[in-house]
Every structure is written in C-alpha cells, then in structure tokens.
Amino acid sequence: MFRPEAIDFTKTKTYSAADRHNLVTVDSLRVPDVSADDLFHSEEMDILVKNLAAAKKNGVGVTCFYGAHVIKCGLSKYLIKLIEEGYITHLASNGAGSIHDFELAYLGGTSEHVPTAIEDGSFGMWEETGAWMNEAINEGAKQGLGYGESLAAYVDSHPERFPYREDCVFYRAYRMGIPATYHVTMGTDIIHQHPKADFAALGQTSGRDFAYFCRSLTTLDPNGVHLNIGSAVTGAEVFLKALSIARNQGFALRNITTANFDIIPLGDYKSDVGKDTYEYYYRPRKNIINRPVSLGGVGLYICGNHMDTVPSLWRGLKLSEESDNG
C-alpha cells in the first residue's frame, strides 16, 4: 500500500527569541482611558453598546471571538478590561491569538518581521515559544485540560518565566474564572513547526476548547451577544458550528445580537448577495451578521480599524455606566 513520505520535524533548527526584534511590546500596549477622544462612532455601535449593557445587567452571556491582530494592535488591556468589568463572559481566538499573548507574557514583545524571516527559514523558529507552549499543551492534554487552560496553568506554575503575565489575556481570564479558548488549524501556527509539537495533544486540547465554547453559547439565550473582532475565517466558522450544536440541544438563541468588527466595506450588509460577487464569500457577513439572527435578534457590522473601534466600544460602555449612575 502506498504511504506518502513525511518530513522529520526533529531536524528543524530553532533560535532563541531573546534578541529578536519585536514589532509589538508591552510598552506599546494601549491603556484604556475613558477621557480619550471618541475615535469611532456609528449607529451600529450605539445599538451594540446598549445591548451589551443590557446583557451585563441581566446576567446573560457575551462571547467574543477575536483575531490575533487585536493583540498585535496593542489592545490586550482593553480585552482584559472588558472581561474584568463583566462585559465579556467568554473569550476565544485562533492559535495565533494564543501565541502573541504567550510571547508578550514571557518576552515582553511579539510579532517578528515576516518578509525577511521567511527568506532564510527562520520565521517562527523560536525555541522558547515553541518549546514552552508545546510543553504546556502536552502536559495539559495528559490532565484533560483545554488548550487555553493548559497555557494559563503553565504560566501560573512558572511565574519566573513570565514577568509580563499581568498583560496576558488568557492568564488574566484564567485568574478571573473566565473561559479563554483557542481553536487551532493544524499547520497554521509557528508552534506546529517545533520539534516538540504533539499534534494529538494539540487536537485534544483544542477540541475540548470547542466543547467549552459550545457550552458558553448556550448562556446567550435569551438576549445575549456574540462579538467577532477581526476573525474572518476561523471565528466565523467556529461560531456557526457551535451555534448549530447549541440549537440542536434545545437552546433557541432567537433574540441574540451579533456584531462583526472588520475594515472591509460591505455597503448594505443585510442585503442578499449572489455567488457572482466577492461579498458572498466573506464568511462573517453570512455566518456572523445574517444567518444567526434569521429567527430574531440583530446582526451588526462595525466597520473600522480595531485601534479605533475597540477602544470606542469600551469607552461607550463606560460612558453608558456613568449615565445610568448619574
């Protein structure tokens, strides 16, 4: 029987990240400031702020799937504030989201210059990132933990390695009892390049995280909120499947609010589009904004740069609190 030939990952060369130049550092992280100028405003944002405030007041779930660029935009402190203040009850991301967060926690910096690093095969070959993350995931798999839990427990057990852990989103979520889950695709993440990668452990822990995410979606019924911030493929697909599972198991999720954050102009994003237009193939339009609310609720599109929209979301929620209290 024919068997294809596999490459030997143990021959991969790795390098220390200690002297690497990072495009994002803990010193460049944006600090939430309610007195800052309003960077973004739209009718959709007003609706979202109102519905998020109502969800918090009524103790209803709010799930948030974000792409790695939210971390690379220096917005970690905003995500931490949103979970700390009760506006998000479950955080989710792709594998890259976990890697940038992990690197900030131990190295104080993340995001290498890919165009030059890919030329000599050094891109992503960072010993500490690959070794420690895979070690954490492998240990977590043996304990029956999810991917996010595994990383957070590892950071908690090795504080001397992670001097910047207070700026780590998954670690802060872990300490607050908020699920942080990661939904990986094999071969997409730099830690899959490392000789210590155990793909069975990666699949097992990320699979458990998917089960956690599905469970959290059931808390959106009724009138909960789901945010998709810059995850154009993974977030949109994971959410749609998890929504189907929740409804299959008897949770109607009829009057939910969904909001997609991105920079692609969609025009009248609630109109039907055919397969002959590129908009049809933009997954969040269908899987986040339109299909999930066909039975009721509202789907919103927040079109703008994350560095404007995310701070404006948090600022709007804080101003709404002040108005209610005052």
Secondary structure, DSSP 8 states (H G I E B T S, - for coil): --------GGG---B-STT---SEEGGGS----TTS------HHHHHHHHHHHHHHHTT--EEEEE-THHHHTT-HHHHHHHHHTTS-SEEEE-HHHHHHHHHHHHHSEE---HHHHTTTT-TT-BHHHHHHHHHHHHHHHHTT--HHHHHHHHHHH-GGG-TTGGG-HHHHHHHHT--EEE---TTSSGGGGSTT--HHHHHHHHHHHHHHHHHHHGGGTTT-EEEEES-TTHHHHHHHHHHHHHHHTT----SEEEEEEESS--SSTTS---TTSGGGG-HHIIIIIIGGGTTSEEEEEEES-HHHHHHHHHHHHHHHHHHHH-
